[in-house]
Amino acid sequence: MSRATQNALVRDDRTAYETVTGTAVGLSGAAFAVGLTALLDVVAIDYSVAGLELSVAFGAVLLALGVSVVGFGMASRLGYVDAAPQPSAGIVAAVAFTGIWFAVGAVVSGAAGLGTGGRLGVGTVLGGIAFATTALPREDVGSTAPAGALAGLCGLSLVSGVVGPGWEQVLVGYNATLFGDTVVPVLVLFASLVTGWSAAKAYGGFGARGRNVGAYVLIYLVVCSILAVLVGLVAFVTVKGLPGLFNGFGVGGAGLVRWPFLTNGAGLLADIAGVFPALVGTVWLVIGAVLFAVPTGVGAAVFLSEYAEQGRFTGAVEVATNGLWSTPSIVFGLFGAAFLIPRFGNQKSLIAGMLTLGFMLLPLVLITSREAILAVPDEYRDASAALGVSKWQTIRSVVLPAAIPGITTGVILGVGRIAGETAPILLTMGGGVLPGKSAAPDVLGSFQLSASPPFVSNPALLEATSALPYQLYALITAGLSGNIQNPQEYAWGLALTLLLVVLAFYAVGIATRYYFRKKLHQ
Amino acid sequence: MSQTDAEAVTTTANRTDGEAVSTTAGETVEETRPEWTSYEAGGETKLAVENLDVHYGDDHALTDVSMDIPEQSVTALIGPSGCGKSTFLRCLNRMNDRIRAANVDGTVELDGEDVYQDGVDLVELRKRVGMVFQSPNPFPKSIRENVSYGPRKHGDIDTGLLARLTGRAEPGREEALVERSLERAALWEEVRDRLDDNALGLSGGQQQRLCIARCLAVDPEVILMDEPASALDPIATSKIEDLIEDLAQDYTVVVVTHSMQQAARVSDQTAVFLTGGELVEYDDTEKIFENPESQRVEDYISGKFG
């Protein structure tokens, strides 16, 4: 066995090579992070640090990274460092770099004024060179040279100002314009991802260990960017919505807290317009849908998994429930409008909305409950049967308690979906654009007893009621110019309230699941 | 896990070359089966099995098995994987009813009453014939709830809200039952201070003794054990074995085991099943292990076959 394929068993001291390549990985990560913040408009790309524009600084960093990545590969190839590269960087890397360089060639030659044929030609030539450079030489050159050149090219275009804050490009045929403040961060993200991967491979000494480190860095950076988008989205709504939500907020007074946005209606008499009716409407809507869907869904799941003969019938039910779950919500809304509304006083009503959303929730509760019940080990059923306990008793005392965490997960997911649904309640529940406080449904206080059938009635359930997503939709279509002082602020506050309500339902569900799981295993 | 795999493998092997096995062994079996299996144990007969045949679909799992199991003794069932000993055990309390493809012919009499006749109350049967499984399977509940599960579901103990409000609940009875059952299963001293902890937190051996206590709590007459120690370490195994010997003073114990040493240590009489689901020899344990009649049993016991 040749010396080159052997690694030391124990790596205790950091070599200078590892320090330098590790620094390059860290620098790539930092560039990636700053690039993300620039893409999300947290920092502007023409922001100056010590007289240096951010985009130029980005370019310098990328240029340095590109040059050093190529240097890492050459150092390994010329035998200055102890690495274990394989004969080739592999077909996957080669195909990836071919695609990237083909695109680079086509875009750059297009910018230089070539026609379609010329672009394809330049792209093909560059792609071919990239393929040969990646696949043919040893791994240490193959996985650094194309990556370094790419980062260098991006860096050069930023440093030289070819692409910068003032840059813009009209996209012919797309009816859109690309601006520098989008393109620069994207270039930075992309190039730093490539150099991060390449430097990480060098850090691991190429070979199996290098590929492992490279894949780790690549996945880590991509996951970070996904999380950043999520956090950015929530942060965006929060920042925009906070002023509206806390308009007139104060501690003390009649109640413990004054929170007019949540406790006021939007009527003329309210000095600060609030979302109380829609908030109460959404809460009742979700409660009603859950009360309808959970008992029926869990009951059906128990029947299908414990009692029914597994066969064509259960198969057909399974296909049907899966189909129902992917049915567009507007179709459920139409069903509610055509079927439920004529049966509940011929007008849009809270109970029609509850039932429509209950129908939407039902398939998911059924599917997840069934999975959860099937996941309960058969040993429990055997043990219970061997003690002479009947099937129903076994289901009630052993199977369902063990399945509750799974069932709860299904209900959480379903509630998250239906709480934000607009289309079905638009057709079945209605409600005003800017309902006054008196429009809030008082479900508990409206029960009335009577001597003749149906003995109990509840007018609040039969009235058109507003809910948060519908009110937001109605506000936007009405042009945000209602009889309130600051419609923009009001609408963003409403959006934030909706987000918080959905998250609150999530929190309740997760706490429930945690409680039952702990009870099962603790 | 490996046991189950091995079982599956042998079952398929039987199916493919079952022909060969029965032809080579056929003459010996026909010649001698009547004397070797018509053993009469001392004492009252608790379970009398007559001409039992079990099919799983097309697979013949038990072939014409007849044997009498005496009361207040330990009967061991041994044999290679897939020989039908677990199937036989599961026939005794009709747990095979839970497998749709299983088809049972013949009679199993418990104190002279056929458990396979029409109108048998499975709840009552399984209260009288309890079962302990191969891998410990306590419910994900507290130790106390595990033990009192059977009596509660049968209505012998009622600690529900309504019972408490109407004064029907007798909290002392549950305590006494839990203590008595755990003590009988030699687990009381180890868990008396943590009866409300989840049973899944116990060690494997403790879990298996808890399962035995859970079975004892419904006060059965017969206890069936399906390889009760195969998932346990040697120390836990020896505790279970001591327990089995001890239980035979009050109960009729039928135990399936892979380990011949275990059968020799704990049982009074031993039945040997060999491939094809036939009962080859049934006699005093000492006789089986020291001087078996059948050449095939001798080969199996000395490790030449199986």
Interface residues (C-beta under 8 A of the other chain):
Chain A: P377 E379 Y380 R381 D382 A383 S384 A385 A386 L387 G388 V389 S390 Q393 S397 V398 P401 A402 L520 H521 Q522
Chain B: N93 M95 R98 L122 V123 E124 L125 R126 K127 G130 M131 F133 S135 N137 P138 F139 P140 K141 Y149 G150 K153 H154 N198 L200 G201 C211 R214 C215 V218
